[in-house]
């Protein structure tokens, strides 16, 4: 332990590692930490790959892949195209791979891919190091071989609000809300 008080912005020193479990999917760490007010706390955290979620727009519609079973919640859900960003991978490259895997959109089918956030949003800053990178993709006007069961929502405030009613994943909702906010700000600036 240190005798010098820590500032609230100083990382808390680790007094003891209680557990360190690693596998190919995540790392679970239990630590005894010294807080900025000289208290000792046991804390558990998870280290895992970052996420990328893409809001694809085609012919003024948001394209959503078919609903699929999600083991984490034990049910079928509607989600935007998304997945993990591998260690060392550029999030934009992950986003392109996600569009290919989930909507069959190759690089030639993509007009623009804009990042909604530079450094990524912490998914749960208290428990995990995972960040969410949000993207807005504009697809070419050409016909695309979207998977059977893909859903389409108007790319408008009303359409995005309807999509929000159907999407339960908080990461997907964050991306939709960020895009919805940007549309609202543009509409207020240009009445």
C-alpha positions in Angstrom: 0.0 0.0 0.0 1.0 3.6 -0.6 1.0 6.2 2.1 0.5 9.0 -0.4 -3.2 9.8 -1.1 -4.2 9.1 -4.7 -6.2 11.6 -6.7 -9.6 10.5 -8.1 -8.0 10.3 -11.6 -5.1 8.1 -10.6 -5.4 4.4 -11.3 -5.9 2.4 -8.2 -2.9 0.2 -7.3 -3.3 -3.5 -7.2 -2.4 -4.9 -3.8 -3.0 -8.5 -4.8 -4.3 -10.6 -7.7 -6.9 -12.9 -6.4 -7.6 -14.8 -9.6 -6.6 -14.6 -13.2 -8.6 -16.9 -15.6 -7.8 -16.7 -19.3 -9.4 -18.5 -22.2 -9.7 -17.8 -25.9 -12.9 -15.6 -25.3 -12.1 -13.5 -22.3 -10.0 -12.9 -19.2 -11.6 -12.8 -15.8 -9.5 -11.0 -13.2 -10.1 -10.7 -9.4 -8.0 -8.1 -7.7 -7.6 -6.4 -4.3 -7.3 -2.7 -5.1 -6.5 0.4 -3.0 -9.0 3.2 -3.8 -8.2 6.9 -3.9 -9.5 7.3 -0.4 -7.2 4.6 1.0 -9.8 1.9 1.2 -9.1 -1.7 0.1 -11.7 -3.3 -2.2 -12.0 -6.6 -4.0 -12.9 -6.1 -7.6 -13.7 -8.4 -10.4 -13.4 -7.4 -14.1 -13.5 -8.9 -17.5 -11.2 -8.2 -20.4 -12.7 -9.1 -23.8 -12.6 -8.1 -27.5 -14.2 -4.8 -28.6 -17.5 -4.8 -30.6 -18.4 -3.2 -33.8 -22.0 -2.5 -34.7 -23.0 -1.2 -38.2 -26.2 0.7 -39.2 -26.4 0.0 -43.0 -28.4 2.3 -45.2 -29.6 1.1 -48.7 -32.0 3.2 -50.8 -33.0 5.3 -47.8 -33.8 2.2 -45.7 -31.9 0.7 -42.7 -31.2 -3.0 -43.5 -31.3 -5.4 -40.6 -30.3 -9.0 -40.9 -32.8 -11.8 -40.1 -33.5 -12.3 -36.4 -31.4 -15.1 -34.8 -31.2 -17.1 -31.6 -28.9 -15.4 -29.0 -27.6 -17.8 -26.4 -26.8 -15.0 -23.9 -30.5 -14.2 -23.5 -31.9 -17.5 -24.6 -34.2 -16.2 -27.3 -34.4 -14.9 -30.8 -33.6 -11.2 -31.2 -33.4 -8.6 -33.9 -30.0 -6.9 -34.0 -28.0 -4.7 -36.3 -25.0 -6.3 -38.0 -22.3 -6.6 -35.4 -19.5 -8.6 -34.0 -16.1 -8.6 -32.4 -13.0 -6.6 -33.3 -10.0 -8.9 -33.1 -6.9 -7.8 -31.2 -4.9 -5.4 -33.4 -7.7 -5.2 -36.0 -8.9 -1.8 -37.2 -12.6 -1.5 -36.2 -13.4 -0.4 -39.8 -12.0 -3.6 -41.2 -14.1 -5.5 -38.6 -17.2 -3.6 -39.7 -16.6 -4.5 -43.4 -16.2 -8.1 -42.5 -19.4 -8.0 -40.4 -21.3 -6.5 -43.4 -20.0 -9.3 -45.6 -20.9 -12.1 -43.1 -24.3 -10.8 -42.0 -25.7 -9.0 -45.1 -23.5 -10.4 -48.0 -22.1 -6.9 -48.7 -18.6 -6.9 -50.1 -16.3 -3.9 -50.5 -17.8 -3.1 -53.9 -21.3 -2.8 -52.4 -20.1 -0.2 -49.9 -20.2 3.6 -50.7 -19.1 5.0 -47.4 -18.4 3.6 -43.9 -18.4 6.4 -41.3 -17.3 5.9 -37.7 -19.8 7.3 -35.1 -17.2 7.5 -32.3 -13.4 7.8 -32.5 -12.2 5.9 -29.5 -15.1 3.6 -28.9 -17.7 3.8 -26.1 -17.0 1.8 -22.9 -19.6 -1.0 -22.8 -19.5 -1.3 -19.0 -16.6 0.8 -17.7 -17.0 -0.5 -14.2 -16.7 -4.2 -15.1 -15.1 -4.5 -18.5 -12.5 -3.0 -20.8 -14.7 -3.8 -23.9 -15.5 -0.8 -26.2 -18.2 -0.4 -28.8 -17.4 1.1 -32.2 -20.4 2.3 -34.0 -20.6 2.7 -37.8 -23.0 4.1 -40.3 -22.6 2.5 -43.7 -24.1 3.8 -47.0 -24.5 0.9 -49.5 -24.6 1.2 -53.3 -28.0 1.6 -54.9 -27.4 -1.8 -56.8 -29.5 -4.8 -55.9 -27.8 -6.8 -53.1 -28.2 -10.5 -52.2 -29.5 -9.8 -48.7 -30.3 -12.9 -46.7 -33.9 -14.1 -46.8 -35.7 -12.6 -43.8 -33.7 -9.3 -43.7 -35.9 -6.4 -42.5 -36.0 -2.9 -43.7 -36.9 0.3 -41.8 -37.1 3.8 -43.4 -34.0 5.9 -42.7 -35.9 8.6 -41.0 -36.7 9.7 -37.5 -39.9 7.7 -37.5 -38.2 4.6 -39.0 -35.4 4.7 -36.5 -37.9 5.0 -33.7 -39.8 2.0 -35.0 -36.5 0.1 -35.2 -35.7 1.0 -31.6 -39.0 -0.6 -30.5 -37.8 -3.9 -32.0 -34.1 -4.0 -31.0 -33.4 -5.0 -27.5 -29.5 -5.2 -27.6 -28.2 -2.2 -25.8 -25.2 -1.9 -28.0 -27.4 -1.9 -31.1 -29.7 0.6 -29.4 -26.7 2.9 -28.7 -25.8 3.0 -32.4 -29.4 3.7 -33.5 -29.8 6.4 -30.9 -26.5 8.1 -32.0 -27.7 8.1 -35.6 -31.1 9.3 -34.6 -29.5 12.1 -32.5 -27.4 13.2 -35.5 -30.5 13.3 -37.8 -32.4 15.3 -35.1 -29.5 17.8 -34.8 -29.3 18.3 -38.6 -33.1 18.8 -38.8 -33.0 21.4 -36.0 -30.2 23.2 -37.8 -32.0 23.2 -41.1 -35.7 23.8 -40.3 
